[in-house]
Amino acid sequence: MAFLGERSAATEYLYGEELEAIYADRHLTRLDTAFSRDHERKIYVQDRLVEHSALLWSWLQDGASVYVCGDASRMAKDVHSALCRGSTRAGRNASGGSRRIPRRA
């Protein structure tokens, strides 16, 4: 499962063809994109994380890892918050999701 976010698919979908090929070859189970400037309402990776939280949490329960790349000063805290919200939404650790999701810089 991969979540990729950029401003515009037309100008910033780096390695887009390669990612699509990896997904088509089934080496990647899901590819969710969030191009914030391509829609009337901005869509970010953290929105996609919450949107697919049930599936994400089931994979984490099975031992999957999450790697987040991006701006550590702003994006990281928003993604961390989305993971915490997603854990509650998915019904996991609703009484303190942030305690199970460590932040690393």
ZIPEPE-V479798 format. One record per pair of residues at least 6 apart in sequence whose C-alpha atoms are under 8 Angstrom apart, sorted by sequence separation. I is the first residue (numbers start at 1). GAP is how many residues later the second one is. D is the distance in Angstrom with one decimal. If there is no record, write none. Layout:
i->I gap->GAP d->D
i->I gap->GAP d->D
This chain:
i->6 gap->6 d->6.2
i->22 gap->6 d->5.9
i->23 gap->6 d->6.5
i->36 gap->6 d->4.5
i->37 gap->6 d->7.8
i->70 gap->6 d->7.2
i->87 gap->6 d->6.5
i->88 gap->6 d->4.4
i->6 gap->7 d->6.9
i->23 gap->7 d->6.8
i->35 gap->7 d->7.7
i->36 gap->7 d->4.6
i->49 gap->7 d->7.6
i->87 gap->7 d->6.8
i->88 gap->7 d->7.8
i->93 gap->7 d->8.0
i->23 gap->8 d->6.8
i->35 gap->8 d->6.3
i->36 gap->8 d->5.7
i->68 gap->8 d->7.8
i->34 gap->9 d->5.5
i->35 gap->9 d->6.8
i->88 gap->9 d->6.5
i->34 gap->10 d->5.2
i->87 gap->10 d->6.0
i->20 gap->11 d->7.9
i->34 gap->11 d->5.5
i->19 gap->12 d->7.9
i->33 gap->12 d->7.2
i->85 gap->12 d->7.6
i->84 gap->13 d->5.1
i->34 gap->14 d->7.1
i->84 gap->14 d->5.4
i->33 gap->15 d->7.8
i->32 gap->16 d->7.2
i->81 gap->17 d->8.0
i->84 gap->17 d->7.2
i->83 gap->18 d->7.6
i->80 gap->21 d->7.6
i->80 gap->23 d->7.1
i->2 gap->26 d->7.5
i->9 gap->26 d->6.1
i->1 gap->27 d->6.1
i->4 gap->27 d->7.6
i->7 gap->27 d->8.0
i->8 gap->27 d->5.1
i->1 gap->28 d->5.4
i->2 gap->28 d->6.1
i->3 gap->28 d->6.1
i->4 gap->28 d->6.3
i->5 gap->28 d->5.7
i->6 gap->28 d->6.5
i->7 gap->28 d->4.9
i->8 gap->28 d->6.7
i->1 gap->29 d->4.4
i->2 gap->29 d->4.9
i->3 gap->29 d->4.8
i->4 gap->29 d->4.8
i->5 gap->29 d->4.5
i->6 gap->29 d->5.0
i->7 gap->29 d->4.8
i->8 gap->29 d->5.6
i->9 gap->29 d->7.3
i->1 gap->30 d->5.9
i->2 gap->30 d->6.1
i->3 gap->30 d->5.7
i->4 gap->30 d->6.2
i->5 gap->30 d->5.6
i->6 gap->30 d->6.5
i->7 gap->30 d->5.1
i->8 gap->30 d->5.7
i->49 gap->30 d->8.0
i->53 gap->30 d->7.8
i->57 gap->30 d->6.9
i->1 gap->31 d->7.7
i->3 gap->31 d->7.6
i->5 gap->31 d->7.4
i->7 gap->31 d->7.2
i->46 gap->32 d->6.7
i->50 gap->32 d->6.0
i->54 gap->32 d->7.6
i->46 gap->33 d->5.1
i->49 gap->33 d->6.6
i->50 gap->33 d->6.9
i->53 gap->33 d->4.9
i->54 gap->33 d->8.0
i->57 gap->33 d->6.9
i->72 gap->33 d->6.8
i->45 gap->34 d->7.5
i->49 gap->34 d->6.8
i->53 gap->34 d->6.8
i->47 gap->35 d->7.3
i->50 gap->35 d->6.9
i->51 gap->35 d->7.9
i->54 gap->35 d->7.6
i->57 gap->35 d->7.7
i->46 gap->36 d->5.4
i->50 gap->36 d->4.7
i->53 gap->36 d->7.1
i->54 gap->36 d->4.7
i->46 gap->37 d->7.7
i->49 gap->37 d->6.9
i->53 gap->37 d->5.8
i->5 gap->39 d->6.3
i->50 gap->39 d->7.8
i->5 gap->40 d->5.4
i->4 gap->41 d->6.5
i->3 gap->42 d->6.3
i->3 gap->45 d->7.5
i->3 gap->46 d->7.8
